[in-house]
Amino acid sequence: MTAKKKSIDLLNDPDQVGLVVPRIFEHKEQFTVSGGALENFHLAYESYGRLNDSKDNVVLICHALTGDHHAAGIYSPEDKKPGWWNHIIGPGKPIDTSKFYVICSNCLGGCQGSTGPSSPKPSQPGDSYGMDFPDYTIKDMVKAQKKLLEHLQVKEIFAVVGGSMGGMQALQWIVDYPRFVRKSLIIAATARHSAQTIAFNEVGRRAIQGDPNWKNGSYTIDKGPGVGLAVARMMAHITYLSDEGMEEKFGRETRAQVAEGFEFSVESYLDHQGQKFIKRFDANTYLKLTKGLDRFDLVGENGLHESLKEVESKVLVISFSSDWLYTPEQNKLIVKSLHRLGKEASYLEIDHKLGHDSFLIDSPNFLRAVRVFLQGMDEGERLMQNKAGFRTLSNKYEVKKEADFKVIDEWVKPNERVLDLGCGRGILLEHLRNSKNIKGLGVDFSGEKSTSCISREVAVYQEDIRKALKDLKDDSFDWVIFSRMVEELEEPGQVLLDALRVGRRVAVSFVNHGYWKNRLQFLSRGARVQNEVYPDRWEASSLRNHFAIKDFEQFCVKSMQKDQIFKMGRKVFHRGDWVKKCSIWPNLRAGLAIYELIKV
Amino acid sequence: MTAKKKSIDLLNDPDQVGLVVPRIFEHKEQFTVSGGALENFHLAYESYGRLNDSKDNVVLICHALTGDHHAAGIYSPEDKKPGWWNHIIGPGKPIDTSKFYVICSNCLGGCQGSTGPSSPKPSQPGDSYGMDFPDYTIKDMVKAQKKLLEHLQVKEIFAVVGGSMGGMQALQWIVDYPRFVRKSLIIAATARHSAQTIAFNEVGRRAIQGDPNWKNGSYTIDKGPGVGLAVARMMAHITYLSDEGMEEKFGRETRAQVAEGFEFSVESYLDHQGQKFIKRFDANTYLKLTKGLDRFDLVGENGLHESLKEVESKVLVISFSSDWLYTPEQNKLIVKSLHRLGKEASYLEIDHKLGHDSFLIDSPNFLRAVRVFLQGMDEGERLMQNKAGFRTLSNKYEVKKEADFKVIDEWVKPNERVLDLGCGRGILLEHLRNSKNIKGLGVDFSGEKSTSCISREVAVYQEDIRKALKDLKDDSFDWVIFSRMVEELEEPGQVLLDALRVGRRVAVSFVNHGYWKNRLQFLSRGARVQNEVYPDRWEASSLRNHFAIKDFEQFCVKSMQKDQIFKMGRKVFHRGDWVKKCSIWPNLRAGLAIYELIKV
């Protein structure tokens, strides 16, 4: 699938990469891969933009299984088919070639210009390697890319970016060269192939190997196992799409555009994909590449955290909601492991219905995420921040919005580790980082707010709070913050106890439902309390668990008696204006309460 | 996948069908199928149990794509492999052969004893039909089954039951012979193949047809397209399982039990499935059968409701949460359409992780659903009903539990159509049906409670209330009932308005939060109200939207002014004891309120 076609001038539009020229890097020395040694190798590559003087603006793009190095631009003024990520790479685009020096190479073991199974065998240049090409893995691809970068005199990668198999490379990069890469953007990938994915690949391999023209890999170019390779591609192609996406595109359409010999559009579409593929791809390469993928396993026997323990890069993992090949759960696993190691890692799940191939689609939420991860705050976020009503630590007109932030700000000490549950746009964590150099992690269920966090360079985990807490390690934070969001939780008591497993201290701020004005209003009106802090009318409200200081204290006392997990620390109460403090009769007089719970 | 092996004596255990003998039915006349005519046909079949005197105890079992007529029992005392649904069929089992006369036939066009592409061609008995066998569909299979039943002198089917392709037959049965079938149990099926399913089938067909041994279908038995057929089966087998199920079964296991030539267990497992399959199944039959499935389309151009409009049977559709071949959504579509036609249909979604093949697994929730749909109330439900605390209309000790039921019972008139949102175990609808012959539909999100409804012969739609309301047709009910569950809804106002689209009248009962005791308690304690009707402590509570009579009336007045969709009808208020009525100052004095809203 390619990006939506717009009426763009691929040659002259100012945001287009324009004409590009593929190059070949030749590594002339012996090179060891997992299954043996190569006497030398070539990598085909392209680059866009320019290396800056400080040589710190390199963005490395890694392509997917059957992709190539032609990520952006066109080859001639007449060329109508730009590179596969042309909508993301270019001047002013998310991967901005006016800022970054972008490099993309065809992977080692590929068949689009790099050395692989279809390349001539050095000992018998008339023949290709075929199945004699040594087995290779993602690790070998990354090692070869490193040689290319050395050749280009690159000393540091600002960011490595890849989707699908490219995401696995982006992950392998930060494992193998932790100090060489500043940021890693891993998209729609996995830390290892699941049984289902191995199964699909195996069926594809069996289709190729069962084709009599395969001849154990020693076919000639003009008579390869086209039938088997097409079947393999057709099947794989289904896994790149989603049920919903296919249904929308084809449904049961049987008439329009169905070529002769086919009954349903989807059949003719798949056939076309298969036929197109066998013209551009080599069967032995497909066999070797899929085996390499199946063997990719950073989890192994010792767990993913063991593989990731040297990681120093900032990581963002992006998954797509409808991706059933490398599912959100599989992507999330990478971030979970990094968090358990105390590393800075973010996770976003983009709501997109086109399945695995969503990463190739021009979709605004995904593009924004790529942009802000690489470039920081964008225009949208700046506009949002200037809006009245934006919760901040500096907007003097919105005292209520910041009252609890200020207290928490006083409590947190420099360099502490802070987990903010329901972090919204990451304002508090951004402030604490800038003022106190804390190490923060936010959790929010909203993709849009989580993307805002990324734009502030605040690490964020887009996830349900309960699930996120389960994933985090004991005592991995100095502070766990619930800023006015406990009301939104089911069984809040258990969530608070879970937070005390993860953090040494918990800060909880909440609107005190027991405030005297609420009581009087309820007494006299006999209807739900409604005012500035409880703005929703009943009929339009979401579900809530409002509570009073008294409820909270009763819970704390009961819990402390029962389990002795925590003791109560500081308490701050604000009166109804959320400015003046109060200490006597807080349940009656306070509008806002902030509590510190300390693990014992 | 077969049922879990238990230590059972397949021959002598009292709940076993024991020895069975397959039979052949011979239809000697010409028989037309969608793609042509057969001079005659055979169907292989088995039966278990006995036809009763009133001849109304026939249960017809329809098998899946590659299944057969051997659904239960064994062929010899030494036989260790009983029929494919042996755990469901037998004396005392969900399909109870001490009550039912159970029949299962190999489908027309199959290759396990019935006439199909692998059968001898009448004009050239030395050859088989092969691809000359006329195309056939689910409809033809059902028509042939009907002939078998006529031969067996069956005048009426008590229930037709089938999973996967068998479910499509069970659906086709009630479309084509609406007055012949009393109940239809459609499991893990669909009303038409989606683009994705067609795509998978097409890849399988291409693998077979691409095998040089296929020879356009004129292969000989000893040299068929085994490689292609095995690839097709391997791929299809992946779609029968779930990602999670495969991960649990195989993961990345590479050592134990992996046959030579394979790297991962899952590869060797799939190979085994493929090899086993080519020994028992015929390639041309596979091609024809999958085409028949792909062409199955009861939606067509006029919509599913058009196909289903003559249906008279009671229908239960069961899907499995992890089935991604025939998804819950696809199964649900059948029930939605039946509801839009005002037919009696229930939907259950069984939470099971093994994917499509879950219907072949011995799992208690599924087996219970089959049992109660066929046999009515079971022991578990009776025990539950005798429990203290069970909400009922007769338990005098639990006045509060039935207070609103009694009012609603007075309002509903005989023969009306009643939708109960959040129906729980279906007590109210059961009572209204028994006392007033109403036509009811319950909606509940709990699978366990929905199964209880089935056991009471109360039609139930296991679904989120908001989604269920969206699916139902305008004015399709006389009453929509919310019995003490509006508190659990987000934006309850909109849900009430949606209900007024679907029903002519809405009955809403709720606990009045404005009751004076609540107000006084909140005033004096300043903590969340806690008492008999609000039992949860804050820390352990789920999210709620408590409201008062005043809130409700304000919403109604505002809505009526704005849209004039409804007017308020009767109101009944109970005092704090939920027994005595009260009419003056209800917001202060009433503990329970029941309102009638009438569409204008």
Interface residues (C-beta under 8 A of the other chain):
Chain A: R192 H193 S194 A195 Q196 I198 A199 F200 E202 V203 R206 A207 G210 D211 P212 V227 G228 A230 V231 M234 M235 I238 L241 D243 M246 E247 K249 F250 G251 R252 E263 F264 S265 V266 E267 L270 D271 G274 K291 D294 R295 D297 W324 T327 E488 L489 E490 E491 P492 G493 Q494 L496 H513 G514 W516 R519 L520 F522 L523 R525 G526 A527 R528 R537 W538 E539 A540 S541 S542 L543 R544 N545 H546 F547 A548 I549 K550 D551 F552 Q554 F555 N587 L588
Chain B: R192 H193 S194 A195 Q196 I198 A199 F200 E202 V203 R206 A207 G210 D211 P212 V227 G228 A230 V231 M234 M235 I238 L241 D243 M246 E247 K249 F250 G251 R252 E263 F264 S265 V266 E267 L270 D271 G274 K291 D294 R295 D297 V299 W324 T327 E488 L489 E490 E491 P492 G493 Q494 L496 H513 G514 W516 R519 L520 F522 L523 R525 G526 A527 R528 R537 W538 E539 A540 S541 S542 L543 R544 N545 H546 F547 A548 I549 K550 D551 F552 Q554 F555 S559 N587 L588
